[in-house]
């Protein structure tokens, strides 16, 4: 039924943010035309959290080791916030070239197996 997830990040400088995902994070990508890059992602997961108002979404990237990730970003001159030690993981936020922030964390929570899509 579900074959994937397509996440959207809005940016005031999409060319710079696309270059970040392509050149710094080295994500696979295709050009959908006129430089409109669509990036491949590793397996994903989704969780539903309680709230007083429905409709909000958040996007986080995950990494194996937050300290190594921060070191790699620092070497690329990408700003990272101080690590927050939360019960579900170790969280930092990177500032994208377009000015937006994106959470990256080293999970501590149990993780599901990815869906096995059969063609």
LOMI-955234 format. One record per residue (C-alpha): residue in one letter; x, y, z negated. Coordinates in pm, 1 decimal, m for minus. Layout:
<atoms>
<atom><aa>a</aa><X>X</X><Y>Y</Y><Z>Z</Z></atom>
...
</atoms>
This chain:
<atoms>
<atom><aa>x</aa><X>0.0</X><Y>0.0</Y><Z>0.0</Z></atom>
<atom><aa>x</aa><X>259.7</X><Y>261.5</Y><Z>m105.7</Z></atom>
<atom><aa>x</aa><X>577.4</X><Y>258.9</Y><Z>101.8</Z></atom>
<atom><aa>x</aa><X>769.9</X><Y>551.8</Y><Z>m44.1</Z></atom>
<atom><aa>x</aa><X>771.7</X><Y>895.1</Y><Z>m202.9</Z></atom>
<atom><aa>x</aa><X>820.9</X><Y>1226.7</Y><Z>m24.2</Z></atom>
<atom><aa>x</aa><X>919.8</X><Y>1502.1</Y><Z>m267.4</Z></atom>
<atom><aa>x</aa><X>932.2</X><Y>1870.0</Y><Z>m170.4</Z></atom>
<atom><aa>x</aa><X>1153.8</X><Y>2138.6</Y><Z>m320.5</Z></atom>
<atom><aa>x</aa><X>1064.0</X><Y>2496.9</Y><Z>m235.3</Z></atom>
<atom><aa>x</aa><X>1358.3</X><Y>2732.4</Y><Z>m187.6</Z></atom>
<atom><aa>x</aa><X>1428.5</X><Y>3093.2</Y><Z>m101.3</Z></atom>
<atom><aa>x</aa><X>1745.2</X><Y>2966.8</Y><Z>73.8</Z></atom>
<atom><aa>x</aa><X>1656.7</X><Y>2628.6</Y><Z>226.5</Z></atom>
<atom><aa>x</aa><X>1966.1</X><Y>2614.8</Y><Z>449.4</Z></atom>
<atom><aa>x</aa><X>2197.0</X><Y>2642.8</Y><Z>147.8</Z></atom>
<atom><aa>x</aa><X>1998.8</X><Y>2389.7</Y><Z>m54.7</Z></atom>
<atom><aa>x</aa><X>1989.5</X><Y>2145.9</Y><Z>238.8</Z></atom>
<atom><aa>x</aa><X>2368.0</X><Y>2183.2</Y><Z>271.7</Z></atom>
<atom><aa>x</aa><X>2399.1</X><Y>2105.7</Y><Z>m100.8</Z></atom>
<atom><aa>x</aa><X>2203.9</X><Y>1781.1</Y><Z>m69.9</Z></atom>
<atom><aa>x</aa><X>2393.8</X><Y>1688.5</Y><Z>247.4</Z></atom>
<atom><aa>x</aa><X>2748.8</X><Y>1795.3</Y><Z>155.4</Z></atom>
<atom><aa>x</aa><X>2768.6</X><Y>1787.7</Y><Z>m224.5</Z></atom>
<atom><aa>x</aa><X>2532.7</X><Y>1504.7</Y><Z>m317.5</Z></atom>
<atom><aa>x</aa><X>2607.7</X><Y>1330.9</Y><Z>16.4</Z></atom>
<atom><aa>x</aa><X>2251.7</X><Y>1204.1</Y><Z>61.1</Z></atom>
<atom><aa>x</aa><X>2167.3</X><Y>1028.1</Y><Z>384.4</Z></atom>
<atom><aa>x</aa><X>1946.8</X><Y>1241.6</Y><Z>606.8</Z></atom>
<atom><aa>x</aa><X>1773.9</X><Y>1283.0</Y><Z>938.9</Z></atom>
<atom><aa>x</aa><X>1713.1</X><Y>1604.9</Y><Z>1127.7</Z></atom>
<atom><aa>x</aa><X>1339.8</X><Y>1635.9</Y><Z>1191.3</Z></atom>
<atom><aa>x</aa><X>1412.9</X><Y>1923.6</Y><Z>1430.4</Z></atom>
<atom><aa>x</aa><X>1561.4</X><Y>2272.0</Y><Z>1410.8</Z></atom>
<atom><aa>x</aa><X>1782.3</X><Y>2180.5</Y><Z>1112.8</Z></atom>
<atom><aa>x</aa><X>1488.9</X><Y>2060.1</Y><Z>902.7</Z></atom>
<atom><aa>x</aa><X>1665.8</X><Y>1783.2</Y><Z>710.8</Z></atom>
<atom><aa>x</aa><X>1479.8</X><Y>1504.1</Y><Z>533.7</Z></atom>
<atom><aa>x</aa><X>1693.7</X><Y>1321.2</Y><Z>277.9</Z></atom>
<atom><aa>x</aa><X>1696.0</X><Y>958.7</Y><Z>175.4</Z></atom>
<atom><aa>x</aa><X>1676.2</X><Y>885.4</Y><Z>m194.3</Z></atom>
<atom><aa>x</aa><X>1757.5</X><Y>587.1</Y><Z>m412.4</Z></atom>
<atom><aa>x</aa><X>1474.7</X><Y>386.2</Y><Z>m571.0</Z></atom>
<atom><aa>x</aa><X>1222.5</X><Y>606.8</Y><Z>m746.3</Z></atom>
<atom><aa>x</aa><X>987.1</X><Y>576.0</Y><Z>m1038.7</Z></atom>
<atom><aa>x</aa><X>684.4</X><Y>773.6</Y><Z>m1149.5</Z></atom>
<atom><aa>x</aa><X>543.2</X><Y>830.0</Y><Z>m1497.5</Z></atom>
<atom><aa>x</aa><X>221.6</X><Y>994.5</Y><Z>m1614.2</Z></atom>
<atom><aa>x</aa><X>256.0</X><Y>1219.9</Y><Z>m1918.6</Z></atom>
<atom><aa>x</aa><X>m30.6</X><Y>1366.0</Y><Z>m2123.0</Z></atom>
<atom><aa>x</aa><X>m104.7</X><Y>1737.9</Y><Z>m2088.2</Z></atom>
<atom><aa>x</aa><X>m383.3</X><Y>1985.2</Y><Z>m2152.0</Z></atom>
<atom><aa>x</aa><X>m400.8</X><Y>2084.3</Y><Z>m1782.4</Z></atom>
<atom><aa>x</aa><X>m368.1</X><Y>1841.6</Y><Z>m1492.8</Z></atom>
<atom><aa>x</aa><X>m191.9</X><Y>1915.6</Y><Z>m1168.2</Z></atom>
<atom><aa>x</aa><X>170.3</X><Y>1975.2</Y><Z>m1264.7</Z></atom>
<atom><aa>x</aa><X>460.2</X><Y>1773.1</Y><Z>m1127.2</Z></atom>
<atom><aa>x</aa><X>830.5</X><Y>1760.1</Y><Z>m1204.8</Z></atom>
<atom><aa>x</aa><X>1123.6</X><Y>1614.0</Y><Z>m1016.3</Z></atom>
<atom><aa>x</aa><X>1439.0</X><Y>1480.3</Y><Z>m1178.1</Z></atom>
<atom><aa>x</aa><X>1734.6</X><Y>1301.6</Y><Z>m1025.2</Z></atom>
<atom><aa>x</aa><X>1896.7</X><Y>1021.3</Y><Z>m1223.6</Z></atom>
<atom><aa>x</aa><X>2263.5</X><Y>933.4</Y><Z>m1260.3</Z></atom>
<atom><aa>x</aa><X>2466.4</X><Y>654.6</Y><Z>m1419.5</Z></atom>
<atom><aa>x</aa><X>2691.0</X><Y>881.0</Y><Z>m1632.7</Z></atom>
<atom><aa>x</aa><X>2597.3</X><Y>1242.2</Y><Z>m1704.3</Z></atom>
<atom><aa>x</aa><X>2951.6</X><Y>1348.6</Y><Z>m1798.5</Z></atom>
<atom><aa>x</aa><X>3095.7</X><Y>1216.7</Y><Z>m1470.5</Z></atom>
<atom><aa>x</aa><X>2811.2</X><Y>1384.5</Y><Z>m1280.5</Z></atom>
<atom><aa>x</aa><X>2882.7</X><Y>1719.5</Y><Z>m1451.3</Z></atom>
<atom><aa>x</aa><X>3254.1</X><Y>1685.3</Y><Z>m1377.2</Z></atom>
<atom><aa>x</aa><X>3178.3</X><Y>1620.7</Y><Z>m1008.9</Z></atom>
<atom><aa>x</aa><X>2945.3</X><Y>1921.5</Y><Z>m995.2</Z></atom>
<atom><aa>x</aa><X>3199.1</X><Y>2142.0</Y><Z>m1175.0</Z></atom>
<atom><aa>x</aa><X>3461.3</X><Y>2040.1</Y><Z>m918.2</Z></atom>
<atom><aa>x</aa><X>3215.7</X><Y>2155.2</Y><Z>m648.3</Z></atom>
<atom><aa>x</aa><X>3154.9</X><Y>2483.5</Y><Z>m837.1</Z></atom>
<atom><aa>x</aa><X>2793.1</X><Y>2388.0</Y><Z>m911.2</Z></atom>
<atom><aa>x</aa><X>2661.1</X><Y>2524.1</Y><Z>m1240.4</Z></atom>
<atom><aa>x</aa><X>2520.9</X><Y>2272.8</Y><Z>m1493.7</Z></atom>
<atom><aa>x</aa><X>2339.4</X><Y>2353.8</Y><Z>m1815.3</Z></atom>
<atom><aa>x</aa><X>2462.7</X><Y>2209.2</Y><Z>m2144.3</Z></atom>
<atom><aa>x</aa><X>2354.9</X><Y>1847.4</Y><Z>m2191.4</Z></atom>
<atom><aa>x</aa><X>2040.1</X><Y>1796.7</Y><Z>m2394.4</Z></atom>
<atom><aa>x</aa><X>2044.8</X><Y>1473.7</Y><Z>m2593.0</Z></atom>
<atom><aa>x</aa><X>1682.2</X><Y>1361.8</Y><Z>m2574.2</Z></atom>
<atom><aa>x</aa><X>1540.2</X><Y>1030.6</Y><Z>m2690.0</Z></atom>
<atom><aa>x</aa><X>1466.0</X><Y>931.0</Y><Z>m2326.6</Z></atom>
<atom><aa>x</aa><X>1800.0</X><Y>1041.1</Y><Z>m2180.0</Z></atom>
<atom><aa>x</aa><X>2084.9</X><Y>1288.2</Y><Z>m2147.9</Z></atom>
<atom><aa>x</aa><X>1962.3</X><Y>1585.8</Y><Z>m1942.7</Z></atom>
<atom><aa>x</aa><X>2136.2</X><Y>1867.7</Y><Z>m1759.0</Z></atom>
<atom><aa>x</aa><X>2000.4</X><Y>2112.4</Y><Z>m1505.3</Z></atom>
<atom><aa>x</aa><X>2192.4</X><Y>2213.6</Y><Z>m1197.3</Z></atom>
<atom><aa>x</aa><X>2142.9</X><Y>2543.9</Y><Z>m1023.9</Z></atom>
<atom><aa>x</aa><X>2094.4</X><Y>2494.2</Y><Z>m651.3</Z></atom>
<atom><aa>x</aa><X>2249.9</X><Y>2742.6</Y><Z>m407.4</Z></atom>
<atom><aa>x</aa><X>1900.6</X><Y>2885.2</Y><Z>m343.0</Z></atom>
<atom><aa>x</aa><X>1870.5</X><Y>2966.4</Y><Z>m715.8</Z></atom>
<atom><aa>x</aa><X>1626.5</X><Y>2691.4</Y><Z>m813.7</Z></atom>
<atom><aa>x</aa><X>1702.0</X><Y>2448.3</Y><Z>m1092.3</Z></atom>
<atom><aa>x</aa><X>1686.1</X><Y>2070.7</Y><Z>m1072.9</Z></atom>
<atom><aa>x</aa><X>1699.5</X><Y>1834.3</Y><Z>m1369.0</Z></atom>
<atom><aa>x</aa><X>1945.8</X><Y>1544.7</Y><Z>m1358.4</Z></atom>
<atom><aa>x</aa><X>1955.8</X><Y>1287.0</Y><Z>m1633.5</Z></atom>
<atom><aa>x</aa><X>2116.5</X><Y>967.4</Y><Z>m1749.5</Z></atom>
<atom><aa>x</aa><X>1818.7</X><Y>754.0</Y><Z>m1849.9</Z></atom>
<atom><aa>x</aa><X>1792.4</X><Y>577.0</Y><Z>m2182.5</Z></atom>
<atom><aa>x</aa><X>1441.4</X><Y>449.3</Y><Z>m2121.2</Z></atom>
<atom><aa>x</aa><X>1358.3</X><Y>110.2</Y><Z>m1976.6</Z></atom>
<atom><aa>x</aa><X>1338.8</X><Y>121.1</Y><Z>m1597.4</Z></atom>
<atom><aa>x</aa><X>1112.7</X><Y>m75.6</Y><Z>m1365.8</Z></atom>
<atom><aa>x</aa><X>1237.5</X><Y>m284.3</Y><Z>m1076.8</Z></atom>
<atom><aa>x</aa><X>1199.2</X><Y>m101.6</Y><Z>m743.3</Z></atom>
<atom><aa>x</aa><X>908.7</X><Y>m205.2</Y><Z>m525.3</Z></atom>
<atom><aa>x</aa><X>1013.2</X><Y>m461.8</Y><Z>m266.7</Z></atom>
<atom><aa>x</aa><X>861.5</X><Y>m341.1</Y><Z>61.1</Z></atom>
<atom><aa>x</aa><X>818.6</X><Y>m620.4</Y><Z>313.4</Z></atom>
<atom><aa>x</aa><X>805.4</X><Y>m519.9</Y><Z>678.8</Z></atom>
</atoms>
